[in-house]
Amino acid sequence: MSSPIGPASLWRRIRDILGIEDPGQDSLHRTSRREREQQNTRMLVATLAIVAGIAVVSLAGGLIYENVIKPNTVLARVGDEEITREEYWKYYTIQLYEQADEYEAFADQVEGTQRTQFLSFAASFRAQAEDVWGTTDVSEPTISQMVEDQVYLQAAENLNLDLSDQAVDTFTLQQFAPDGAELVTPYPEPTMIPQRAAWATETAAAQATQQAELAAEMGTPVATPLADGTSAQIASPVADAPDATGTPIDRDTAITEANQAFTAFQDEVFDHANISVSDYNTLVARPQLARELVPSDVASDLPQSAPQVHARHILVGTEDLARELYDRATSGADFDQLARTNSIDQATAATGGDLGWFTDDQMVEPFSEVAFSLEPGQIGEPVQTQFGWHVIQVEDRNDDRALTDLQYQQAQQAALQALLEDTRNAMDISSDYDTEPTPSPTPSQFNPPSDAPTPAPSTPVPAATPVGTPGATPIVEGPVLATPEGGE
């Protein structure tokens, strides 16, 4: 084993490499002044070279990190697809500009303080967009949306839906086309079954009557909606869609105007987002098309009727009270009156606990199990849910009752979420960020079906709380800024 090199030995090796004489050997060899100057010069040059080398390596390392490592850092993996930081920068920038455009459109429709507020929101989004490129901050909702885009794309592929380049290009133009011009043929809505069509006719007639009465009170004419009960089909492309002024727009003109609007959007946004048309189609347009096609395809095969029961219930806080009320109800006491005086479900107590008609998936599982096990007129044993104890009486049941519009919308939403959940579970998804869809909050009180009977307006009891109605318009509270998550 070789002995360790001491400081003296190391210094001698450095002098040998640089050609420096040992000053302690003057008795053997005296260096000239010129030789000493040369030695000093060589030491200075070597030192400068080392310093320059370190600077070059540091600079090169910084450039490599900023231009290669940072933008190509993978933020999430979805199946075979990787979501990189550069893709996130592009996507988030486009998202912020689109939000700014939306608020500017809102501002054009209002005046005064609201207009000022909307324009302030738009300016805030544009300012954020300018600072996205190069940041290591991450908006988790945006990453979650990008992951969900990939889930929709996979679902669309599984359903063999058309996501071809031509379909994407046409869809992109549709987003920038004038109002009323349809360049894309949407899926038609399924033809209504007779019972739903009859209900649609009754609803339209009632709305026409209400509008006529309102017009008579205000002394203004009003258009009467159609009430023929026919299916509301989404129109195919038309050649004479009217613009905002009522002037018909032919298809060629619509395409020209859409191209001009898309070009203006590119000029405003693409350079800031460092994005190309191909990037836009891949990151934005194709996922948006998938988000349109998948729900439409799911709805096309959805049944418009389902087994349903019409029931009443009494909700109380303890099992003892529930059993006491059950005994009284099964001994001949009026269920309606028991519910009015004892139920803590304020949404239905005033109507004798009447829940109207509902499907099994509109209620929590323990409740549905009891309700659907009873025959008309029967009262079930008390059952506990997270809301308390229920005593349930079934008024009627139908194994194939048509769905109301609201029930149909809820069934569509449930079927879509089930498909997406199955697709997500079949994909390998990984990320350092939260990419799970935002769960629906657990209700703090019992929510009857949205179309449950409600008390007369004069009765001081709150109306039933809607149960997750799809398509509800969110309350605009201003921009939500990205929360910094730190660097690497």
C-alpha positions in Angstrom: 0.0 0.0 0.0 1.4 3.4 -1.0 2.0 6.0 1.7 -0.2 9.1 1.8 1.1 12.2 0.0 2.0 15.0 2.5 1.7 18.7 1.9 5.5 19.0 1.1 5.3 16.2 -1.5 2.1 17.7 -3.1 3.7 21.2 -3.4 6.8 19.7 -5.0 4.5 17.9 -7.6 2.8 21.2 -8.4 6.1 23.0 -8.8 7.4 20.2 -11.1 4.2 20.5 -13.3 4.6 24.3 -13.6 8.4 24.1 -13.9 9.1 26.1 -10.7 12.4 25.7 -9.0 12.5 25.0 -5.2 13.6 28.3 -3.5 15.1 26.2 -0.8 17.8 24.7 -3.1 19.7 28.0 -3.7 22.8 26.4 -2.4 22.6 23.9 -5.3 21.3 26.1 -8.0 20.6 29.9 -8.0 17.8 30.9 -10.4 18.2 34.1 -12.4 15.8 37.0 -12.0 14.5 36.3 -15.5 13.7 32.7 -14.6 11.8 33.8 -11.5 9.7 36.2 -13.6 8.9 33.5 -16.0 7.9 31.2 -13.2 5.6 33.9 -11.8 4.1 34.5 -15.2 3.3 30.8 -15.6 1.7 30.7 -12.2 -0.5 33.7 -13.1 -1.5 32.3 -16.4 -2.4 28.9 -14.8 -4.5 30.6 -12.1 -6.4 32.7 -14.7 -7.0 29.7 -16.8 -8.4 27.8 -13.9 -10.7 30.7 -13.0 -11.8 31.1 -16.6 -12.5 27.4 -16.8 -14.7 27.5 -13.7 -16.6 30.5 -15.0 -17.2 28.8 -18.4 -18.4 25.6 -16.7 -20.7 27.6 -14.4 -22.1 29.6 -17.3 -22.5 26.5 -19.5 -24.2 24.7 -16.6 -26.6 27.6 -16.1 -27.5 27.7 -19.8 -28.0 24.0 -19.9 -30.3 24.1 -16.8 -32.3 27.1 -18.1 -32.6 25.8 -21.7 -32.6 22.1 -21.4 -33.1 20.7 -17.9 -35.8 23.1 -16.6 -38.1 23.2 -19.6 -37.9 19.4 -20.1 -38.5 18.6 -16.4 -41.5 16.2 -16.3 -44.3 17.5 -14.1 -46.7 14.6 -14.6 -46.9 11.3 -16.5 -50.2 10.0 -17.8 -49.9 6.6 -19.4 -47.3 7.0 -22.2 -47.6 10.8 -22.2 -45.3 13.1 -20.3 -46.3 16.7 -19.3 -43.2 18.8 -19.3 -42.7 22.2 -17.7 -42.4 23.8 -21.1 -45.8 22.3 -22.1 -47.1 23.6 -18.8 -45.7 27.1 -19.6 -47.4 27.1 -23.0 -50.7 25.7 -21.7 -51.0 28.0 -18.7 -50.1 31.1 -20.8 -52.9 30.4 -23.3 -55.2 29.7 -20.4 -54.5 33.1 -18.8 -54.9 35.0 -22.1 -58.3 33.2 -22.7 -59.4 34.1 -19.2 -58.4 37.8 -19.9 -60.4 37.7 -23.1 -63.5 36.4 -21.3 -63.3 39.1 -18.6 -62.9 41.8 -21.3 -66.1 40.3 -23.0 -67.9 40.6 -19.7 -66.7 44.2 -19.4 -68.3 45.0 -22.8 -71.7 44.0 -21.4 -71.7 46.1 -18.3 -71.0 49.7 -17.1 -69.6 51.5 -14.2 -67.9 49.7 -11.3 -68.5 46.2 -12.7 -66.9 47.2 -16.0 -63.9 48.6 -14.1 -63.6 45.4 -12.0 -63.8 43.0 -15.0 -61.1 45.1 -16.9 -59.0 44.9 -13.8 -59.3 41.1 -13.7 -58.4 40.9 -17.4 -55.3 43.1 -16.8 -54.3 40.9 -13.9 -54.5 37.7 -16.1 -52.5 39.4 -18.8 -49.8 40.4 -16.3 -49.6 36.9 -15.0 -49.3 35.5 -18.6 -46.2 37.7 -19.2 -44.4 36.1 -16.2 -45.2 32.4 -16.8 -42.3 31.5 -19.1 -39.2 30.4 -17.2 -40.9 30.2 -13.8 -40.7 27.1 -11.5 -44.0 28.0 -9.8 -46.8 25.6 -10.6 -50.6 26.0 -10.6 -51.9 22.6 -9.4 -55.4 23.1 -10.8 -53.7 23.7 -14.2 -51.6 20.5 -13.9 -54.8 18.7 -12.9 -56.6 20.0 -15.9 -53.8 18.9 -18.2 -53.9 15.4 -16.7 -57.6 15.3 -17.1 -57.2 16.4 -20.8 -55.1 13.2 -21.3 -57.8 11.1 -19.6 -60.5 12.6 -22.0 -58.2 12.0 -25.0 -57.8 8.3 -24.0 -61.5 8.0 -23.4 -62.2 9.4 -26.9 -59.7 7.0 -28.4 -61.3 4.1 -26.6 -64.7 5.2 -28.0 -63.2 5.5 -31.5 -64.2 9.2 -31.8 -62.9 11.4 -34.6 -59.8 13.4 -33.3 -58.2 13.6 -36.7 -56.1 16.7 -37.7 -59.0 17.8 -40.0 -61.5 17.5 -37.2 -59.2 19.4 -34.9 -58.6 22.2 -37.4 -62.4 22.6 -38.1 -63.1 22.6 -34.3 -60.4 25.3 -33.8 -62.1 27.5 -36.5 -65.5 26.9 -34.8 -64.1 28.5 -31.6 -63.3 31.7 -33.5 -66.3 31.7 -35.9 -69.0 34.5 -35.7 -72.0 33.8 -33.4 -74.6 31.7 -35.1 -72.2 30.1 -37.7 -71.8 26.4 -37.2 -68.8 24.9 -39.0 -68.9 21.6 -37.0 -71.7 19.1 -36.9 -72.4 18.3 -33.3 -73.9 15.1 -32.1 -77.7 15.4 -32.2 -79.5 15.0 -28.9 -81.3 11.6 -28.6 -84.9 11.7 -29.6 -87.1 12.1 -26.6 -89.3 9.1 -25.5 -93.0 9.9 -25.6 -93.4 10.7 -21.9 -90.4 13.1 -21.9 -91.7 14.7 -25.1 -95.1 15.3 -23.5 -93.5 16.8 -20.4 -91.5 19.1 -22.7 -94.7 20.2 -24.4 -96.3 21.0 -21.1 -93.3 22.9 -19.9 -93.1 24.9 -23.1 -96.8 25.7 -22.9 -96.5 26.8 -19.2 -93.5 29.0 -20.1 -95.4 30.5 -23.0 -98.3 31.3 -20.7 -96.0 32.9 -18.1 -94.3 35.0 -20.7 -97.6 36.1 -22.1 -98.9 37.1 -18.7 -95.7 39.0 -18.0 -95.8 40.8 -21.3 -99.4 41.8 -20.7 -98.5 43.2 -17.3 -95.5 45.2 -18.8 -97.3 46.1 -22.0 -94.6 44.7 -24.2 -94.8 41.9 -26.9 -92.9 38.7 -26.3 -91.9 35.8 -28.5 -93.8 32.6 -27.9 -91.6 29.5 -27.6 -92.3 26.4 -29.5 -94.4 23.8 -27.6 -94.8 20.9 -30.1 -93.0 18.4 -27.9 -90.5 17.4 -30.6 -86.9 16.6 -29.8 -84.6 19.6 -29.6 -82.0 18.6 -32.2 -78.7 20.5 -32.5 -78.5 22.1 -35.9 -76.2 20.8 -38.6 -74.0 23.3 -40.5 -76.1 25.9 -42.2 -75.4 28.3 -44.9 -77.4 31.3 -43.7 -76.7 31.6 -40.0 -77.5 35.2 -38.9 -74.8 37.4 -37.4 -75.5 39.9 -34.5 -77.1 42.3 -36.9 -79.5 39.7 -38.3 -77.7 39.6 -41.7 -77.2 36.0 -42.9 -73.6 34.6 -42.9 -72.8 32.1 -45.5 -70.3 29.3 -44.7 -67.4 30.7 -46.7 -67.7 34.1 -45.1 -67.9 32.4 -41.7 -64.7 30.4 -42.4 -62.9 33.6 -43.6 -63.9 35.5 -40.5 -62.9 32.6 -38.3 -59.5 32.5 -39.9 -59.0 36.2 -39.4 -60.0 36.0 -35.7 -57.7 33.0 -35.2 -54.8 34.9 -36.9 -55.4 37.9 -34.7 -55.3 35.6 -31.6 -52.1 34.1 -32.8 -50.5 37.6 -33.3 -51.5 38.6 -29.8 -50.7 35.4 -27.9 -48.4 32.9 -29.7 -45.2 34.8 -29.4 -45.7 35.4 -25.7 -46.6 31.8 -25.1 -43.7 30.5 -27.3 -46.3 28.4 -29.0 -47.0 27.3 -32.6 -50.2 26.3 -34.3 -49.2 22.7 -33.9 -48.6 23.2 -30.2 -52.0 24.9 -29.9 -53.8 22.0 -31.6 -51.9 19.4 -29.5 -52.2 21.1 -26.1 -55.5 23.0 -26.4 -57.7 22.3 -29.3 -57.5 18.5 -29.5 -58.3 18.0 -25.7 -61.1 20.6 -25.9 -62.6 18.6 -28.8 -62.3 15.4 -26.8 -64.1 17.1 -23.9 -67.0 17.9 -26.3 -67.2 14.5 -28.0 -67.0 12.2 -25.0 -70.0 13.5 -23.1 -72.0 13.6 -26.3 -71.2 10.0 -27.0 -72.0 8.9 -23.5 -75.4 10.7 -23.6 -76.2 9.0 -27.0 -76.6 5.6 -25.3 -78.1 6.7 -22.0 -81.6 5.3 -21.1 -84.3 8.0 -20.7 -86.2 6.0 -18.1 -85.4 4.1 -14.9 -87.0 2.3 -12.0 -88.2 5.0 -9.6 -90.2 5.3 -6.4 -92.4 8.1 -5.0 -91.8 8.3 -1.2 -92.0 10.3 1.9 -89.7 10.4 4.9 -89.3 11.6 8.4 -85.8 12.6 9.4 -84.9 12.7 13.1 -81.7 12.8 15.2 -82.0 9.6 17.3 -82.9 6.0 16.8 -85.3 6.0 19.8 -87.4 8.8 18.3 -87.3 7.2 14.8 -88.6 3.9 16.3 -91.3 5.7 18.3 -92.5 7.5 15.1 -92.3 4.2 13.1 -94.5 2.5 15.7 -97.0 5.4 15.6 -97.1 5.4 11.7 -97.6 1.7 11.4 -100.3 1.9 14.1 -102.4 4.2 12.0 -101.1 7.7 12.7 -101.1 10.1 9.8 -97.6 9.9 8.2 -98.0 13.4 6.6 -98.7 15.0 10.0 -95.9 13.1 11.8 -93.4 14.4 9.2 -94.7 18.0 9.5 -94.3 18.1 13.3 -91.2 15.9 13.8 -88.9 15.9 10.7 -85.8 18.0 10.9 -85.5 18.0 7.1 -86.6 21.6 6.6 -86.8 21.1 2.8 -89.6 18.5 3.0 -91.2 18.8 6.4 -93.7 21.4 5.3 -94.9 19.0 2.5 -95.3 16.0 4.9 -91.9 14.6 4.0 -92.8 14.3 0.3 -89.7 13.5 -1.8 -91.5 13.1 -5.1 -90.1 10.5 -7.6 -86.4 9.6 -7.5 -84.0 7.0 -8.9 -81.9 4.8 -6.7 -78.7 6.8 -7.4 -80.3 10.1 -6.3 -80.2 9.0 -2.7 -77.5 7.7 -0.4 -77.2 3.9 -0.5 -78.8 2.9 2.9 -81.8 5.2 2.1 -82.3 3.8 -1.4 -82.0 0.2 -0.3 -84.9 0.6 2.1 -87.0 2.7 -0.3 -86.7 0.4 -3.3 -87.4 -2.7 -1.1 -90.9 -1.4 -0.2 -94.2 -1.7 -2.0 -96.7 1.2 -2.3 -98.2 1.9 1.1 -95.5 0.2 3.1 -93.4 1.9 5.8 -89.8 0.7 6.3 -87.9 0.1 9.5 -85.9 3.1 10.6 -82.6 3.4 8.7 -79.5 5.5 9.5 -77.5 7.6 7.1 -74.9 10.3 7.7 -77.9 12.8 8.1 -79.7 11.0 10.9 -82.4 8.4 11.2 -85.1 8.1 8.5 -88.6 6.6 8.5 -89.6 6.0 4.9 -93.1 5.5 3.4 -93.4 4.5 -0.3 -96.4 6.1 -2.0 -95.9 4.5 -5.4 -93.3 2.8 -7.6 -92.7 2.4 -11.3 -90.0 0.1 -12.8 -89.7 2.1 -16.0 -90.6 5.7 -15.4 -89.4 8.5 -17.7 -86.6 10.7 -16.3 -87.2 14.4 -15.8 -84.8 16.8 -17.6 -82.9 17.3 -14.3 -82.8 13.5 -13.6 -81.5 13.0 -17.2 -78.8 15.6 -16.8 -77.7 14.0 -13.5 -77.7 10.6 -15.1 -75.5 11.9 -17.9 -73.1 13.5 -15.5 -72.9 10.2 -13.4 -72.3 8.1 -16.5 -69.6 10.5 -17.7 -67.8 10.5 -14.4 -68.0 6.7 -14.2 -66.4 6.4 -17.7 -63.6 8.9 -16.8 -63.0 7.1 -13.5 -62.6 3.8 -15.3 -60.3 5.4 -17.9 -58.2 7.0 -15.2 -57.9 3.8 -13.2 -56.6 2.0 -16.3 -53.9 4.6 -16.8 -50.6 4.9 -14.9 -50.7 8.5 -13.6 -47.9 10.0 -11.5 -47.0 13.5 -10.5 -45.4 15.4 -7.6 -48.6 17.6 -7.7 -52.2 17.0 -6.8 -53.8 15.8 -10.1 -57.0 14.3 -8.7 -60.3 15.8 -9.8 -61.8 18.0 -7.1 -64.3 15.8 -5.1 -67.8 17.0 -4.4 -68.1 18.2 -0.9 -70.1 15.9 1.5 -73.4 17.6 2.1 -74.0 18.7 5.7 -77.7 18.2 5.5 -80.1 15.8 3.8 -80.7 16.8 0.1 -83.9 15.5 -1.3 -84.3 15.2 -5.1 -84.1 18.5 -6.9 -87.6 18.1 -8.2 -89.1 17.2 -4.8 -92.3 19.0 -3.9 -91.7 22.3 -2.2 -94.1 24.2 0.1 -96.2 27.1 -1.2 -94.3 30.4 -1.3 -96.2 31.7 1.7 -94.9 28.8 3.9 -91.7 30.0 5.6 -89.7 26.9 4.9 -86.5 26.8 2.7 -86.9 25.2 -0.7 -85.1 22.0 -1.5 -81.4 22.3 -2.1 -80.4 21.2 -5.7 -78.2 18.1 -5.8 -75.2 18.9 -8.0 -77.1 20.2 -11.1 -74.7 19.9 -14.1 -74.0 23.0 -16.0 -74.5 25.4 -13.2 -72.9 28.8 -13.8 -70.1 29.5 -11.3 -70.0 32.7 -9.4 -67.3 35.0 -10.7 -65.1 36.2 -7.9 -62.2 37.4 -9.8 -58.9 35.8 -10.8 -57.3 33.1 -8.7 -53.5 33.6 -8.8 -51.2 30.6 -9.1 -49.8 29.5 -5.8 -45.9 29.2 -5.9 -44.8 25.7 -5.2 -41.0 26.4 -5.1 -38.2 25.5 -7.4 -36.6 22.2 -8.1 
